[in-house]
């Protein structure tokens, strides 16, 4: 089973910043859904 962590919050609340820090410190992969939807 694969673990997933989801950050929820209003625009500008720091979700992306926290996700990037978590990925850097744990080896998790950071997937930005907003960026994927814009492609």
Backbone as a printed PyTorch tensor [residue, N CA C, xyz], in Angstrom:
tensor([[[  0.8490,  -1.1780,   0.0000],
         [  0.0000,   0.0000,   0.0000],
         [  0.8940,   1.2410,   0.0000]],

        [[  0.4840,   2.2480,  -0.7430],
         [  1.2400,   3.4860,  -0.8490],
         [  0.6550,   4.5380,   0.0780]],

        [[  1.5180,   5.2560,   0.7690],
         [  1.0730,   6.3460,   1.6350],
         [  0.8710,   7.6120,   0.8210]],

        [[ -0.0970,   8.4080,   1.2130],
         [ -0.3380,   9.7020,   0.5700],
         [ -0.6760,  10.7200,   1.6450]],

        [[ -0.1590,  11.9130,   1.4810],
         [ -0.4760,  13.0270,   2.3680],
         [ -1.0770,  14.1140,   1.5010]],

        [[ -2.2140,  14.6420,   1.9150],
         [ -2.9080,  15.6740,   1.1510],
         [ -2.9780,  16.9300,   2.0060]],

        [[ -2.5950,  18.0510,   1.4240],
         [ -2.6820,  19.3410,   2.1010],
         [ -3.8930,  20.0920,   1.5620]],

        [[ -4.7500,  20.5540,   2.4490],
         [ -5.9260,  21.3240,   2.0700],
         [ -5.8670,  22.6830,   2.7490]],

        [[ -6.2950,  23.7070,   2.0530],
         [ -6.3310,  25.0430,   2.6340],
         [ -6.6460,  26.0740,   1.5770]],

        [[ -6.9080,  27.2810,   2.0280],
         [ -7.2280,  28.3490,   1.0920],
         [ -5.9830,  28.7930,   0.3490]],

        [[ -6.2020,  29.5260,  -0.7330],
         [ -5.1090,  30.0410,  -1.5470],
         [ -4.1920,  30.9010,  -0.6760]],

        [[ -2.8950,  30.6610,  -0.7880],
         [ -1.9150,  31.4410,  -0.0410],
         [ -1.6600,  30.9630,   1.3760]],

        [[ -2.1990,  29.8060,   1.7450],
         [ -2.0360,  29.3210,   3.1190],
         [ -0.7340,  28.5650,   3.3520]],

        [[  0.0410,  28.3050,   2.2830],
         [  1.3260,  27.6440,   2.4460],
         [  1.3250,  26.1560,   2.1630]],

        [[  0.3000,  25.6700,   1.4990],
         [  0.2140,  24.2310,   1.1900],
         [  1.4060,  23.7680,   0.3680]],

        [[  1.7080,  24.5140,  -0.6850],
         [  2.8200,  24.1450,  -1.5610],
         [  4.1570,  24.2030,  -0.8560]],

        [[  4.3420,  25.2150,  -0.0360],
         [  5.5840,  25.3610,   0.7230],
         [  5.7690,  24.1900,   1.6730]],

        [[  4.7200,  23.8430,   2.3960],
         [  4.8060,  22.7340,   3.3460],
         [  5.0220,  21.4060,   2.6240]],

        [[  4.3530,  21.2230,   1.4870],
         [  4.5180,  19.9840,   0.7200],
         [  5.9420,  19.8650,   0.1930]],

        [[  6.4980,  20.9760,  -0.2880],
         [  7.8660,  20.9540,  -0.8030],
         [  8.8570,  20.6430,   0.3220]],

        [[  8.6770,  21.2450,   1.4840],
         [  9.5560,  20.9650,   2.6230],
         [  9.4500,  19.5010,   3.0540]],

        [[  8.2360,  18.9750,   3.0830],
         [  8.0390,  17.5730,   3.4530],
         [  8.7490,  16.6550,   2.4660]],

        [[  8.6120,  16.9490,   1.1780],
         [  9.2580,  16.1300,   0.1490],
         [ 10.7760,  16.1770,   0.2860]],

        [[ 11.3230,  17.3590,   0.5450],
         [ 12.7790,  17.5010,   0.6840],
         [ 13.3090,  16.7440,   1.8920]],

        [[ 12.5360,  16.7090,   2.9690],
         [ 13.0150,  16.1160,   4.2180],
         [ 12.6870,  14.6360,   4.3840]],

        [[ 11.7850,  14.1020,   3.5770],
         [ 11.3730,  12.7100,   3.7680],
         [ 11.5880,  11.8270,   2.5490]],

        [[ 11.7730,  12.4330,   1.3820],
         [ 11.8850,  11.6380,   0.1700],
         [ 10.5530,  11.3670,  -0.4990]],

        [[  9.4660,  11.8780,   0.0680],
         [  8.1720,  11.7680,  -0.5890],
         [  8.2210,  12.5090,  -1.9160]],

        [[  7.3460,  12.1540,  -2.8240],
         [  7.2330,  12.8440,  -4.1080],
         [  6.1640,  13.9170,  -3.9730]],

        [[  6.4790,  15.1360,  -4.4180],
         [  5.5240,  16.2450,  -4.3760],
         [  4.8510,  16.3660,  -5.7350]],

        [[  3.5450,  16.1730,  -5.7630],
         [  2.7650,  16.3110,  -6.9900],
         [  1.8190,  17.4840,  -6.7950]],

        [[  1.9920,  18.5190,  -7.6140],
         [  1.1360,  19.6960,  -7.5470],
         [ -0.0120,  19.5070,  -8.5360]],

        [[ -1.1980,  19.2280,  -8.0210],
         [ -2.3510,  18.9450,  -8.8730],
         [ -2.7160,  20.1550,  -9.7250]],

        [[ -2.5960,  21.3600,  -9.1790],
         [ -2.8990,  22.5650,  -9.9450],
         [ -2.0390,  22.6700, -11.1870]],

        [[ -0.7510,  22.3710, -11.0520],
         [  0.1500,  22.3970, -12.2080],
         [ -0.2390,  21.3310, -13.2290]],

        [[ -0.6200,  20.1560, -12.7470],
         [ -1.0290,  19.0830, -13.6610],
         [ -2.2850,  19.4670, -14.4430]],

        [[ -3.2310,  20.1060, -13.7690],
         [ -4.4740,  20.4840, -14.4350],
         [ -4.2500,  21.5710, -15.4790]],

        [[ -3.2640,  22.4370, -15.2680],
         [ -2.9810,  23.5080, -16.2160],
         [ -2.2760,  23.0020, -17.4710]],

        [[ -1.6710,  21.8200, -17.4200],
         [ -0.9530,  21.2730, -18.5940],
         [ -1.9000,  20.8290, -19.6830]]])
